[in-house]
C-alpha cells in the first residue's frame, strides 16, 4: 500500500459512510416491516423521526460520493508519478484489477444515491409519505453497492505497490488496446453524429416536457442514452480537441491544470444530467398518487431545468473545446 493523504481520506471516509448507511438500512428495514401511518404508537412516532435522520445521512452520503469520486481520480492521478509506466490516473487505475471496478461503482453509486434523494424529497413533500416503503426498499441495495465499492477501493489501495509496472494512457486508449477502451478507435464521424443527435433529441424532449407537462419518460430515456453516448464521445471525439493531438483519447488528462481543469465541469455536468434524468423517470410513475398530484409536476419541472442546464453546459464546453482548438480532423 502507498501512503498518501488522499488514500487515508478515502478509506476513512468510506468506512464512515458504510457505517452510517448500515445504520440507515437497519431502520429502513424496520420501517418496511412496522410502518403504519394510521397508528399513533410510540414506535410509529419513533420511525417517523428516524426518516428525517436517514434522509440527512443519505444527503451526506451523496455529498461524499461526489467528493470521493473526484478525490479518487485525483489521488490515482497523483499516485501515477510513483508507478512505472503510468502518466495519469488511467495508468494508475490499471495497476491492478480493482481500480476500474472501484471507479465504475463510484459512478453508479453517486447516481443511485442521487435518484434516492429525489424520490425521498418527493415523498417528504406529501402528508402521507406514499413512497415510504418504495424508497426504503431501494435504500438496501444502494447500501450493499456502496459496501462493495468500499471493499473494491480498499483492495485497490492495499494492492498498489511502487514497484508495479503499468501502462500509460496512450497505450490503454489506442488501436492495440482491448475491451471497452477500444471505443477510442471507433469511427469518429458516427460517434460525433450520435452525440449531436442524442443531445438534440434530449434538449428537444426536455423543452417539450417542461412546457407541455408531457413526455417525461421519453426525456428520461433520451437523457440516459445521452449519458452513455457522451462518455463514448468524450473519449473518441471530444478529448483530442482539448489535447490538440488526434491520437490522445485519455478521459483523465483533461483534469490536469495544463488543460485548465476542464474535465471537472465536464464530468460534473455529465453526472448531474444523468442523475436528474434518471430521477425524472423514477418519480413520474407516481404522478397519479393523490397526495403527489400537485407536487410532482412542479418538482419535475425543476429537475428538467437542472437536467437541461447540465446538458447545455456539457455541450457548450465541448463546443468551445472543438471550435477553439488548433486541431482539425477531417
ZIPE-V986017 format. One record per residue. RES is the residue in one small letter. SS is DSSP state (@ for helix, = for strand, . for the rest). PHI is phi in degrees with one decimal (* if undefined). Layout:
# ZIPE-V986017
RES&SS&PHI + RES&SS&PHI
This chain:
# ZIPE-V986017
x&.&* + x&.&-97.2 + x&.&-82.8 + x&.&-155.1 + x&@&-56.4 + x&@&-65.1 + x&@&-63.3 + x&@&-63.2 + x&@&-64.8 + x&@&-66.7 + x&@&-67.8 + x&@&-69.4 + x&@&-64.6 + x&@&-62.9 + x&@&-61.2 + x&@&-66.2 + x&@&-63.8 + x&@&-60.8 + x&@&-62.3 + x&@&-70.0 + x&@&-71.3 + x&@&-63.8 + x&@&-62.4 + x&@&-63.4 + x&@&-66.6 + x&@&-59.0 + x&@&-73.3 + x&@&-61.8 + x&@&-66.9 + x&@&-63.1 + x&@&-64.1 + x&@&-59.3 + x&@&-88.1 + x&@&-116.0 + x&.&-65.2 + x&.&-152.4 + x&.&-65.4 + x&.&-78.4 + x&.&-89.7 + x&.&-107.7 + x&.&-70.9 + x&@&-62.3 + x&@&-62.1 + x&@&-63.4 + x&@&-62.9 + x&@&-65.6 + x&@&-65.4 + x&@&-64.2 + x&@&-66.7 + x&@&-65.0 + x&@&-60.1 + x&@&-69.9 + x&@&-64.7 + x&@&-64.7 + x&@&-61.6 + x&@&-65.8 + x&@&-60.0 + x&@&-66.5 + x&@&-63.6 + x&@&-67.8 + x&@&-63.2 + x&@&-63.1 + x&@&-59.7 + x&@&-68.3 + x&@&-60.7 + x&@&-65.5 + x&@&-64.3 + x&@&-68.7 + x&@&-61.6 + x&@&-74.7 + x&@&-66.0 + x&@&-62.2 + x&@&-66.3 + x&@&-63.4 + x&@&-66.7 + x&@&-61.0 + x&@&-65.1 + x&@&-68.2 + x&@&-71.1 + x&@&-61.2 + x&@&-68.7 + x&@&-98.2 + x&.&-112.3 + x&=&-64.9 + x&.&97.7 + x&.&-86.0 + x&.&-120.1 + x&.&-159.5 + x&@&-61.9 + x&@&-58.4 + x&@&-72.5 + x&@&-65.0 + x&@&-68.9 + x&.&-88.5 + x&.&-70.0 + x&.&-150.5 + x&.&-76.5 + x&.&-97.1 + x&@&-62.8 + x&@&-69.2 + x&@&-59.1 + x&@&-64.1 + x&@&-64.1 + x&@&-61.1 + x&@&-65.2 + x&@&-62.5 + x&@&-66.7 + x&@&-60.5 + x&@&-69.8 + x&@&-60.1 + x&@&-69.0 + x&@&-64.2 + x&@&-65.0 + x&@&-63.5 + x&@&-64.0 + x&@&-61.0 + x&@&-65.4 + x&@&-65.5 + x&@&-63.2 + x&@&-64.1 + x&@&-64.0 + x&@&-64.4 + x&@&-64.5 + x&@&-69.0 + x&.&-78.5 + x&.&-101.7 + x&.&-72.4 + x&.&-111.2 + x&.&46.5 + x&.&-69.5 + x&.&-106.3 + x&@&-56.8 + x&@&-74.8 + x&@&-65.7 + x&@&-72.7 + x&@&-82.3 + x&@&-67.2 + x&@&-74.4 + x&@&-62.9 + x&@&-63.1 + x&@&-66.3 + x&@&-63.8 + x&@&-61.4 + x&@&-61.7 + x&@&-64.4 + x&@&-69.0 + x&@&-64.1 + x&@&-64.5 + x&@&-58.9 + x&@&-61.1 + x&@&-66.4 + x&@&-62.5 + x&@&-63.1 + x&@&-62.2 + x&@&-63.7 + x&@&-61.1 + x&@&-71.0 + x&@&-66.3 + x&.&-89.4 + x&.&-85.9 + x&.&-121.4 + x&.&-61.9 + x&.&-90.1 + x&.&-72.0 + x&=&-103.5 + x&.&-124.5 + x&.&-110.0 + x&.&-82.7 + x&@&-65.4 + x&@&-63.6 + x&@&-80.2 + x&@&-70.0 + x&.&-105.9 + x&.&-141.0 + x&.&-64.1 + x&.&-85.0 + x&.&-74.2 + x&.&-126.9 + x&@&73.1 + x&@&-64.6 + x&@&-70.3 + x&@&-70.0 + x&@&-59.8 + x&@&-64.0 + x&@&-108.0 + x&.&-67.3 + x&.&-55.0 + x&@&-68.1 + x&@&-64.7 + x&@&-62.1 + x&@&-65.7 + x&@&-63.4 + x&@&-63.2 + x&@&-63.9 + x&@&-63.7 + x&@&-67.6 + x&@&-64.8 + x&@&-65.0 + x&@&-64.9 + x&@&-63.5 + x&@&-63.7 + x&@&-66.0 + x&@&-64.4 + x&@&-66.9 + x&@&-66.5 + x&@&-66.5 + x&@&-64.1 + x&@&-64.1 + x&@&-65.2 + x&@&-68.2 + x&@&-82.7 + x&@&-101.6 + x&.&73.8 + x&.&-128.6 + x&.&75.3 + x&@&-64.4 + x&@&-66.1 + x&@&-64.9 + x&@&-64.2 + x&@&-61.5 + x&@&-65.3 + x&@&-65.6 + x&@&-66.5 + x&@&-65.8 + x&@&-65.1 + x&@&-61.9 + x&@&-57.5 + x&@&-66.9 + x&@&-66.1 + x&@&-65.7 + x&@&-62.4 + x&@&-61.2 + x&@&-67.7 + x&@&-61.9 + x&@&-74.4 + x&@&-80.8 + x&@&-118.9 + x&@&-83.5 + x&@&-59.3 + x&@&-57.3 + x&@&-68.4 + x&@&-69.7 + x&@&-79.7 + x&.&56.7 + x&.&-146.9 + x&.&-65.6 + x&.&-99.0 + x&.&-99.4 + x&.&-118.9 + x&.&-64.9 + x&.&-84.2 + x&.&-107.0 + x&@&-64.2 + x&@&-69.9 + x&@&-83.3 + x&.&-80.3 + x&@&-63.6 + x&@&-65.9 + x&@&-113.4 + x&.&60.4 + x&.&53.9 + x&@&-64.7 + x&@&-64.2 + x&@&-66.0 + x&@&-64.9 + x&@&-63.2 + x&@&-72.6 + x&@&-65.1 + x&@&-64.3 + x&@&-62.6 + x&@&-68.4 + x&@&-66.7 + x&@&-62.4 + x&@&-65.4 + x&@&-69.0 + x&@&-67.6 + x&@&-61.5 + x&@&-65.0 + x&@&-62.8 + x&@&-62.1 + x&@&-67.4 + x&@&-71.4 + x&@&-92.6 + x&@&-61.7 + x&.&-62.4 + x&.&-101.1 + x&.&-62.8 + x&.&-83.8 + x&.&-66.9 + x&@&-55.3 + x&@&-75.2 + x&@&-114.0 + x&.&-63.7 + x&.&-91.6 + x&@&-79.7 + x&@&-61.2 + x&@&-57.1 + x&@&-68.8 + x&@&-64.5 + x&@&-65.3 + x&@&-64.3 + x&@&-64.5 + x&@&-66.0 + x&@&-62.0 + x&@&-62.4 + x&@&-63.9 + x&@&-62.6 + x&@&-62.6 + x&@&-62.4 + x&@&-66.4 + x&@&-67.9 + x&@&-65.3 + x&@&-63.8 + x&@&-60.8 + x&@&-64.8 + x&@&-65.3 + x&@&-65.5 + x&@&-64.2 + x&@&-63.2 + x&@&-60.7 + x&@&-63.3 + x&@&-75.4 + x&@&-69.3 + x&.&-101.5 + x&.&-81.3 + x&.&-80.4 + x&.&-83.0 + x&.&-131.3 + x&.&-120.8 + x&.&-73.5
